């Protein structure tokens, strides 16, 4: 596990990241399990004979449990450490899966889903922070993208195994991912940044040396790390003697005061609005109700095979989306992506309408559901999916980015829960094809919102983004000439030192 030469070890960084990626696969397996096993779990013969209300709870309970725990996860990572938090979260995934495997009744089944959601929520923050902090700048973006990619891998593998395995066996096999994560987390070191920030400097250097390889000189990187830590320590020394409760109350009050700043409430309003439109296009319903949806839509291909194809296409679309994000501007990409998702949902509704109302049940008509969901998968990953999440790191000011990131994630989980919970009711109220057309309408609204409101942050610095919001404008304007720009330039919200610390 040693890379020779003057460059930091790629293999050691990859090993440390893979320990976290196993948690991502655990989270993805929960999504895949719902999508592929929900029919069997609800069946009278192989499951518990659940009605539509119970089915909606089975699908949405993990998202419900993630609403508070995604906020707690950040606190847990600061208290116990990034790696230690991930190490302790692994057993929760195992407990959740085992509750499903040996569930004697619906109550234990639901309890297992809640435990799974708690684990997923707790792992969101420390997992991402750990990957970011142990990676070199050269590989940080690549390793960060691996979190979502391995989530899709876990979903795809579960879709595939679910075609041949019964749901109890499938849930038991899903314990492999968190077990592997526990084993690997026992080998890799804690984040050097966390150790240094807590005064464990000797351990921080050892951790950094392990991650970079025994032949790599870490003196400069370690010195830069200490400078960053000391800078933050100086900012907090003046409050070190105050009581912790008073400091928490003061920080809370300061946070609410900051929400009144235009560079805070404007991007917060934009992010929460775009996430609402993102989730109510119904993409989560396809992932969590995949097999059931294929069957009701009248797919000509076996419903399990169609679900596997959907999972594979969505996995490949992750890499396509990464390329598009780097290649094209945010706003036009978001608009085109939203329109394509809307078209896919509309086509899915048309396929159901032709079959149920028009009485057309040919093989070609039966291919439309699979074509539709793959259009939606590719289009969603190309822009509508990743862009709202990228706005969290691009639009929020540095001084409140951590708090607003957790808040935005919490709100997004509320939207996902509502979408999944109401899916059976929406189809019962508007018919199956009417429900898909309703989601298509939200996709159209997302495109309109993107064209009218969304800022285009590609090529903009964090300081420029803050200036645009502070100047009273909700949409980022093209750059003016330097002379004109210098007259109206607002003082930056984030200093260059803060931006360096963030990077």
BABA-906686 format. One record per residue (C-alpha): x, y, z. Coordinates in steps of 0.02 Angstrom, whole numbers, always signed. Layout:
% BABA-906686
+--------+--------+--------+
!     px !     py !     pz !
+--------+--------+--------+
!      X !      Y !      Z !
...
+--------+--------+--------+
***
This chain:
% BABA-906686
+--------+--------+--------+
!     px !     py !     pz !
+--------+--------+--------+
!     +0 !     +0 !     +0 !
!   +149 !   +116 !    -34 !
!   +159 !   +234 !   -183 !
!   +341 !   +271 !   -224 !
!   +401 !   +443 !   -273 !
!   +371 !   +621 !   -213 !
!   +182 !   +616 !   -237 !
!    +55 !   +579 !   -100 !
!    -12 !   +402 !    -98 !
!   -169 !   +382 !   -202 !
!   -199 !   +204 !   -140 !
!   -205 !   +254 !    +43 !
!   -326 !   +396 !     +9 !
!   -433 !   +279 !    -95 !
!   -434 !   +148 !    +44 !
!   -489 !   +277 !   +173 !
!   -624 !   +342 !    +57 !
!   -684 !   +166 !    +16 !
!   -715 !   +137 !   +201 !
!   -840 !   +280 !   +190 !
!   -906 !   +227 !    +20 !
!   -965 !    +65 !   +101 !
!  -1082 !   +173 !   +206 !
!  -1143 !   +256 !    +46 !
!  -1179 !    +83 !    -25 !
!  -1273 !    +42 !   +135 !
!  -1381 !   +195 !   +111 !
!  -1409 !   +153 !    -72 !
!  -1458 !    -25 !    -27 !
!  -1601 !    +44 !    +79 !
!  -1670 !   +137 !    -72 !
!  -1647 !    -14 !   -183 !
!  -1727 !   -130 !    -55 !
!  -1886 !    -26 !    -51 !
!  -1892 !    -18 !   -240 !
!  -1867 !   -203 !   -273 !
!  -1946 !   -286 !   -121 !
!  -2098 !   -181 !    -79 !
!  -2218 !   -291 !   -179 !
!  -2158 !   -449 !    -92 !
!  -2160 !   -370 !    +81 !
!  -2338 !   -310 !    +52 !
!  -2398 !   -475 !    -20 !
!  -2509 !   -591 !    +82 !
!  -2410 !   -743 !    +25 !
!  -2231 !   -683 !    +54 !
!  -2256 !   -534 !   +169 !
!  -2377 !   -452 !   +289 !
!  -2524 !   -408 !   +175 !
!  -2501 !   -220 !   +191 !
!  -2625 !    -92 !   +125 !
!  -2577 !    +65 !    +27 !
!  -2560 !   +169 !   +186 !
!  -2438 !    +46 !   +264 !
!  -2342 !    +32 !   +101 !
!  -2318 !   +220 !    +96 !
!  -2250 !   +217 !   +274 !
!  -2133 !    +74 !   +232 !
!  -2059 !   +175 !    +88 !
!  -2051 !   +344 !   +175 !
!  -2000 !   +302 !   +354 !
!  -1811 !   +312 !   +320 !
!  -1831 !   +489 !   +251 !
!  -1938 !   +535 !   +400 !
!  -1803 !   +472 !   +520 !
!  -1669 !   +569 !   +424 !
!  -1754 !   +738 !   +454 !
!  -1682 !   +767 !   +629 !
!  -1533 !   +650 !   +620 !
!  -1451 !   +735 !   +472 !
!  -1429 !   +886 !   +588 !
!  -1369 !   +779 !   +733 !
!  -1240 !   +695 !   +621 !
!  -1140 !   +856 !   +604 !
!  -1133 !   +877 !   +793 !
!  -1084 !   +695 !   +814 !
!   -940 !   +717 !   +691 !
!   -874 !   +866 !   +788 !
!   -890 !   +778 !   +955 !
!   -827 !   +601 !   +921 !
!   -728 !   +631 !   +762 !
!   -769 !   +595 !   +580 !
!   -700 !   +418 !   +572 !
!   -762 !   +367 !   +743 !
!   -938 !   +427 !   +700 !
!   -938 !   +324 !   +541 !
!   -870 !   +175 !   +637 !
!  -1015 !   +184 !   +761 !
!  -1146 !   +213 !   +626 !
!  -1104 !    +49 !   +538 !
!  -1185 !    -60 !   +674 !
!  -1345 !    +42 !   +659 !
!  -1358 !     -7 !   +476 !
!  -1332 !   -189 !   +525 !
!  -1467 !   -180 !   +659 !
!  -1588 !   -102 !   +536 !
!  -1560 !   -238 !   +406 !
!  -1571 !   -378 !   +535 !
!  -1737 !   -309 !   +598 !
!  -1804 !   -329 !   +421 !
!  -1727 !   -501 !   +399 !
!  -1806 !   -574 !   +556 !
!  -1960 !   -462 !   +568 !
!  -2106 !   -563 !   +642 !
!  -2232 !   -424 !   +612 !
!  -2257 !   -253 !   +531 !
!  -2203 !   -159 !   +688 !
!  -2030 !   -236 !   +685 !
!  -2022 !   -206 !   +497 !
!  -2058 !    -20 !   +522 !
!  -1936 !    -12 !   +668 !
!  -1799 !    -79 !   +556 !
!  -1837 !    +53 !   +425 !
!  -1828 !   +190 !   +558 !
!  -1660 !   +126 !   +622 !
!  -1597 !   +123 !   +443 !
!  -1653 !   +304 !   +419 !
!  -1568 !   +357 !   +581 !
!  -1405 !   +279 !   +521 !
!  -1421 !   +362 !   +351 !
!  -1454 !   +533 !   +427 !
!  -1311 !   +521 !   +550 !
!  -1187 !   +469 !   +416 !
!  -1224 !   +611 !   +293 !
!  -1116 !   +745 !   +372 !
!   -965 !   +651 !   +446 !
!   -946 !   +542 !   +291 !
!   -934 !   +689 !   +172 !
!   -822 !   +790 !   +289 !
!   -702 !   +645 !   +314 !
!   -682 !   +616 !   +127 !
!   -650 !   +801 !   +101 !
!   -525 !   +819 !   +242 !
!   -415 !   +668 !   +204 !
!   -404 !   +700 !    +15 !
!   -273 !   +805 !    -73 !
!   -338 !   +950 !   -179 !
!   -297 !   +853 !   -337 !
!   -415 !   +710 !   -292 !
!   -540 !   +796 !   -178 !
!   -672 !   +826 !   -311 !
!   -656 !   +649 !   -379 !
!   -667 !   +566 !   -209 !
!   -812 !   +680 !   -161 !
!   -908 !   +626 !   -315 !
!   -881 !   +446 !   -263 !
!  -1005 !   +466 !   -120 !
!  -1153 !   +483 !   -237 !
!  -1081 !   +359 !   -362 !
!  -1066 !   +221 !   -232 !
!  -1241 !   +262 !   -169 !
!  -1300 !   +218 !   -345 !
!  -1190 !    +62 !   -344 !
!  -1275 !     +2 !   -185 !
!  -1446 !    +35 !   -261 !
!  -1403 !    -55 !   -423 !
!  -1332 !   -208 !   -335 !
!  -1488 !   -221 !   -227 !
!  -1601 !   -204 !   -379 !
!  -1503 !   -344 !   -464 !
!  -1501 !   -465 !   -317 !
!  -1684 !   -429 !   -281 !
!  -1737 !   -512 !   -443 !
!  -1685 !   -684 !   -379 !
!  -1682 !   -671 !   -188 !
!  -1827 !   -661 !    -67 !
!  -1836 !   -500 !    +31 !
!  -1775 !   -570 !   +198 !
!  -1619 !   -645 !   +120 !
!  -1589 !   -485 !    +22 !
!  -1595 !   -381 !   +180 !
!  -1473 !   -498 !   +267 !
!  -1349 !   -486 !   +123 !
!  -1357 !   -295 !   +134 !
!  -1268 !   -311 !   +303 !
!  -1108 !   -344 !   +203 !
!  -1084 !   -159 !   +163 !
!  -1085 !    -88 !   +341 !
!   -984 !   -239 !   +403 !
!   -849 !   -201 !   +274 !
!   -855 !    -17 !   +324 !
!   -826 !    -62 !   +506 !
!   -676 !   -169 !   +463 !
!   -597 !    -36 !   +352 !
!   -633 !   +106 !   +473 !
!   -537 !     +6 !   +603 !
!   -383 !    +15 !   +491 !
!   -384 !   +192 !   +422 !
!   -339 !   +343 !   +532 !
!   -446 !   +485 !   +596 !
!   -453 !   +648 !   +498 !
!   -292 !   +750 !   +526 !
!   -393 !   +911 !   +528 !
!   -506 !   +847 !   +667 !
!   -358 !   +786 !   +771 !
!   -263 !   +949 !   +752 !
!   -418 !  +1052 !   +791 !
!   -434 !   +957 !   +956 !
!   -252 !   +982 !  +1006 !
!   -195 !   +805 !   +962 !
!    -52 !   +866 !   +853 !
!    +59 !   +713 !   +862 !
!    -85 !   +601 !   +809 !
!   -131 !   +725 !   +672 !
!    +43 !   +715 !   +596 !
!    +44 !   +525 !   +607 !
!   -126 !   +518 !   +523 !
!    -69 !   +636 !   +385 !
!    +90 !   +534 !   +358 !
!    -10 !   +373 !   +345 !
!   -130 !   +448 !   +218 !
!     +9 !   +523 !   +110 !
!   +126 !   +374 !   +121 !
!   +288 !   +343 !   +220 !
!   +401 !   +415 !    +84 !
!   +307 !   +578 !    +61 !
!   +363 !   +737 !   +150 !
!   +211 !   +807 !   +242 !
!   +301 !   +952 !   +328 !
!   +225 !  +1089 !   +219 !
!    +49 !  +1017 !   +223 !
!    +60 !   +991 !   +411 !
!   +121 !  +1170 !   +436 !
!    -24 !  +1238 !   +332 !
!   -144 !  +1132 !   +434 !
!    -77 !  +1203 !   +598 !
!    -91 !  +1381 !   +530 !
!   -273 !  +1351 !   +486 !
!   -309 !  +1275 !   +657 !
!   -221 !  +1416 !   +750 !
!   -317 !  +1546 !   +652 !
!   -482 !  +1471 !   +707 !
!   -421 !  +1449 !   +884 !
!   -378 !  +1634 !   +895 !
!   -556 !  +1677 !   +845 !
!   -629 !  +1570 !   +984 !
!   -504 !  +1605 !  +1126 !
!   -602 !  +1757 !  +1187 !
!   -755 !  +1649 !  +1224 !
!   -663 !  +1500 !  +1297 !
!   -702 !  +1546 !  +1477 !
!   -887 !  +1577 !  +1451 !
!  -1011 !  +1445 !  +1497 !
!  -1055 !  +1324 !  +1359 !
!  -1242 !  +1355 !  +1378 !
!  -1222 !  +1543 !  +1359 !
!  -1113 !  +1518 !  +1207 !
!  -1240 !  +1401 !  +1127 !
!  -1379 !  +1527 !  +1158 !
!  -1273 !  +1667 !  +1087 !
!  -1229 !  +1567 !   +932 !
!  -1412 !  +1524 !   +906 !
!  -1462 !  +1706 !   +922 !
!  -1323 !  +1760 !   +804 !
!  -1382 !  +1631 !   +677 !
!  -1560 !  +1699 !   +676 !
!  -1493 !  +1877 !   +662 !
!  -1389 !  +1825 !   +512 !
!  -1545 !  +1754 !   +428 !
!  -1603 !  +1934 !   +402 !
!  -1452 !  +1974 !   +293 !
!  -1495 !  +1979 !   +107 !
!  -1345 !  +1871 !    +64 !
!  -1417 !  +1738 !   +180 !
!  -1606 !  +1738 !   +161 !
!  -1604 !  +1760 !    -28 !
!  -1496 !  +1607 !    -67 !
!  -1586 !  +1509 !    +69 !
!  -1753 !  +1549 !    -13 !
!  -1685 !  +1500 !   -184 !
!  -1609 !  +1335 !   -124 !
!  -1762 !  +1279 !    -26 !
!  -1878 !  +1327 !   -169 !
!  -1777 !  +1237 !   -302 !
!  -1762 !  +1083 !   -190 !
!  -1951 !  +1082 !   -170 !
!  -1974 !  +1081 !   -358 !
!  -1833 !   +955 !   -377 !
!  -1911 !   +826 !   -261 !
!  -2091 !   +851 !   -316 !
!  -2047 !   +803 !   -494 !
!  -2064 !   +628 !   -420 !
!  -1890 !   +556 !   -450 !
!  -1887 !   +476 !   -276 !
!  -2051 !   +385 !   -310 !
!  -1970 !   +292 !   -455 !
!  -1822 !   +235 !   -349 !
!  -1925 !   +182 !   -198 !
!  -2073 !   +106 !   -293 !
!  -1977 !    +44 !   -445 !
!  -2043 !   -134 !   -467 !
!  -2220 !    -87 !   -418 !
!  -2218 !    +60 !   -537 !
!  -2156 !    -46 !   -683 !
!  -2293 !   -173 !   -653 !
!  -2433 !    -43 !   -643 !
!  -2366 !    +47 !   -797 !
!  -2379 !   -116 !   -897 !
!  -2197 !   -140 !   -943 !
!  -2169 !   -266 !  -1084 !
!  -2005 !   -317 !  -1003 !
!  -2002 !   -412 !   -839 !
!  -2027 !   -285 !   -699 !
!  -1869 !   -339 !   -607 !
!  -1763 !   -334 !   -765 !
!  -1833 !   -161 !   -807 !
!  -1788 !   -102 !   -632 !
!  -1610 !   -167 !   -651 !
!  -1593 !    -74 !   -816 !
!  -1657 !    +85 !   -733 !
!  -1530 !    +67 !   -592 !
!  -1388 !    +40 !   -715 !
!  -1438 !   +190 !   -821 !
!  -1450 !   +300 !   -668 !
!  -1278 !   +243 !   -610 !
!  -1202 !   +286 !   -779 !
!  -1294 !   +452 !   -778 !
!  -1197 !   +506 !   -623 !
!  -1039 !   +519 !   -728 !
!  -1130 !   +604 !   -870 !
!  -1198 !   +732 !   -748 !
!  -1024 !   +768 !   -679 !
!   -964 !   +807 !   -854 !
!  -1113 !   +920 !   -893 !
!  -1091 !  +1017 !   -730 !
!   -911 !  +1058 !   -777 !
!   -949 !  +1090 !   -960 !
!  -1107 !  +1197 !   -961 !
!  -1177 !  +1344 !   -866 !
!  -1292 !  +1307 !   -720 !
!  -1451 !  +1398 !   -772 !
!  -1475 !  +1334 !   -951 !
!  -1423 !  +1159 !   -896 !
!  -1551 !  +1161 !   -755 !
!  -1689 !  +1223 !   -871 !
!  -1656 !  +1093 !  -1006 !
!  -1639 !   +955 !   -876 !
!  -1804 !  +1003 !   -793 !
!  -1895 !  +1007 !   -960 !
!  -1828 !   +834 !  -1004 !
!  -1880 !   +764 !   -835 !
!  -2052 !   +840 !   -862 !
!  -2061 !   +762 !  -1036 !
!  -2011 !   +592 !   -964 !
!  -2146 !   +600 !   -831 !
!  -2273 !   +655 !   -960 !
!  -2225 !   +509 !  -1073 !
!  -2240 !   +390 !   -926 !
!  -2416 !   +454 !   -896 !
!  -2457 !   +436 !  -1080 !
!  -2400 !   +254 !  -1079 !
!  -2516 !   +215 !   -934 !
!  -2659 !   +313 !  -1014 !
!  -2643 !   +221 !  -1180 !
!  -2648 !    +54 !  -1089 !
!  -2786 !    +89 !   -963 !
!  -2900 !   +208 !  -1058 !
!  -2854 !   +179 !  -1239 !
!  -2847 !    -10 !  -1222 !
!  -2681 !    -19 !  -1316 !
!  -2576 !   -160 !  -1246 !
!  -2444 !   -194 !  -1378 !
!  -2261 !   -234 !  -1348 !
!  -2209 !    -61 !  -1411 !
!  -2327 !    +26 !  -1290 !
!  -2257 !    -83 !  -1152 !
!  -2082 !    -17 !  -1188 !
!  -2134 !   +163 !  -1152 !
!  -2123 !   +147 !   -961 !
!  -1942 !    +88 !   -970 !
!  -1898 !   +221 !  -1099 !
!  -1983 !   +354 !   -992 !
!  -1895 !   +314 !   -828 !
!  -1726 !   +307 !   -915 !
!  -1758 !   +478 !   -993 !
!  -1800 !   +541 !   -819 !
!  -1644 !   +460 !   -743 !
!  -1524 !   +534 !   -870 !
!  -1606 !   +705 !   -870 !
!  -1615 !   +715 !   -680 !
!  -1431 !   +672 !   -655 !
!  -1382 !   +795 !   -793 !
!  -1439 !   +949 !   -699 !
!  -1599 !   +946 !   -595 !
!  -1520 !   +826 !   -469 !
!  -1343 !   +891 !   -437 !
!  -1365 !  +1079 !   -466 !
!  -1474 !  +1117 !   -312 !
!  -1349 !  +1024 !   -203 !
!  -1202 !  +1116 !   -281 !
!  -1289 !  +1281 !   -240 !
!  -1271 !  +1239 !    -55 !
!  -1082 !  +1259 !    -68 !
!  -1088 !  +1400 !   -195 !
!  -1224 !  +1521 !   -135 !
!  -1213 !  +1521 !    +54 !
!  -1090 !  +1642 !   +139 !
!   -940 !  +1564 !   +224 !
!   -989 !  +1613 !   +402 !
!  -1156 !  +1519 !   +396 !
!  -1122 !  +1387 !   +265 !
!  -1108 !  +1244 !   +389 !
!  -1271 !  +1286 !   +478 !
!  -1368 !  +1319 !   +318 !
!  -1302 !  +1160 !   +238 !
!  -1374 !  +1057 !   +379 !
!  -1537 !  +1154 !   +374 !
!  -1552 !  +1133 !   +185 !
!  -1520 !   +946 !   +199 !
!  -1653 !   +934 !   +334 !
!  -1780 !  +1026 !   +226 !
!  -1738 !   +916 !    +76 !
!  -1775 !   +761 !   +181 !
!  -1944 !   +835 !   +226 !
!  -1983 !   +856 !    +41 !
!  -1927 !   +677 !     +2 !
!  -2032 !   +609 !   +144 !
!  -2187 !   +703 !    +85 !
!  -2161 !   +646 !    -94 !
!  -2144 !   +462 !    -46 !
!  -2282 !   +465 !    +84 !
!  -2410 !   +547 !    -31 !
!  -2369 !   +444 !   -187 !
!  -2506 !   +312 !   -164 !
!  -2631 !   +448 !   -117 !
!  -2585 !   +552 !   -269 !
!  -2614 !   +404 !   -385 !
!  -2778 !   +362 !   -298 !
!  -2839 !   +542 !   -313 !
!  -2777 !   +587 !   -487 !
!  -2767 !   +411 !   -563 !
!  -2598 !   +333 !   -602 !
!  -2569 !   +430 !   -763 !
!  -2638 !   +590 !   -685 !
!  -2511 !   +575 !   -544 !
!  -2368 !   +565 !   -668 !
!  -2435 !   +715 !   -762 !
!  -2442 !   +809 !   -597 !
!  -2258 !   +773 !   -570 !
!  -2225 !   +828 !   -749 !
!  -2308 !   +994 !   -705 !
!  -2185 !  +1019 !   -563 !
!  -2044 !   +986 !   -686 !
!  -2112 !  +1124 !   -798 !
!  -2124 !  +1241 !   -648 !
!  -1942 !  +1200 !   -606 !
!  -1890 !  +1250 !   -782 !
!  -1984 !  +1415 !   -769 !
!  -1909 !  +1448 !   -597 !
!  -1737 !  +1410 !   -663 !
!  -1754 !  +1527 !   -812 !
!  -1824 !  +1670 !   -708 !
!  -1740 !  +1659 !   -538 !
!  -1591 !  +1541 !   -529 !
!  -1418 !  +1619 !   -525 !
!  -1281 !  +1556 !   -639 !
!  -1129 !  +1530 !   -529 !
!  -1012 !  +1449 !   -654 !
!   -850 !  +1548 !   -659 !
!   -902 !  +1659 !   -511 !
!   -802 !  +1670 !   -351 !
!   -888 !  +1650 !   -183 !
!   -859 !  +1834 !   -148 !
!   -942 !  +1886 !   -312 !
!  -1094 !  +1778 !   -273 !
!  -1114 !  +1862 !   -103 !
!  -1097 !  +2034 !   -182 !
!  -1237 !  +2002 !   -304 !
!  -1357 !  +1953 !   -166 !
!  -1303 !  +2098 !    -56 !
!  -1330 !  +2223 !   -197 !
!  -1516 !  +2182 !   -200 !
!  -1518 !  +2070 !   -353 !
!  -1585 !  +1892 !   -351 !
!  -1513 !  +1840 !   -519 !
!  -1328 !  +1846 !   -556 !
!  -1291 !  +1974 !   -690 !
!  -1153 !  +1972 !   -819 !
!   -990 !  +2053 !   -764 !
!   -977 !  +2239 !   -799 !
!   -824 !  +2328 !   -860 !
!   -689 !  +2341 !   -730 !
!   -705 !  +2530 !   -714 !
!   -892 !  +2523 !   -688 !
!   -875 !  +2372 !   -575 !
!   -753 !  +2460 !   -461 !
!   -878 !  +2601 !   -429 !
!  -1018 !  +2489 !   -371 !
!   -919 !  +2350 !   -291 !
!   -982 !  +2300 !   -119 !
!   -866 !  +2243 !    +20 !
!   -844 !  +2055 !    +11 !
!   -941 !  +1945 !   +131 !
!   -800 !  +1817 !   +136 !
!   -619 !  +1870 !   +149 !
!   -483 !  +1785 !    +50 !
!   -418 !  +1704 !   +210 !
!   -590 !  +1629 !   +245 !
!   -600 !  +1560 !    +71 !
!   -427 !  +1482 !    +88 !
!   -482 !  +1403 !   +253 !
!   -639 !  +1335 !   +171 !
!   -539 !  +1256 !    +30 !
+--------+--------+--------+
***
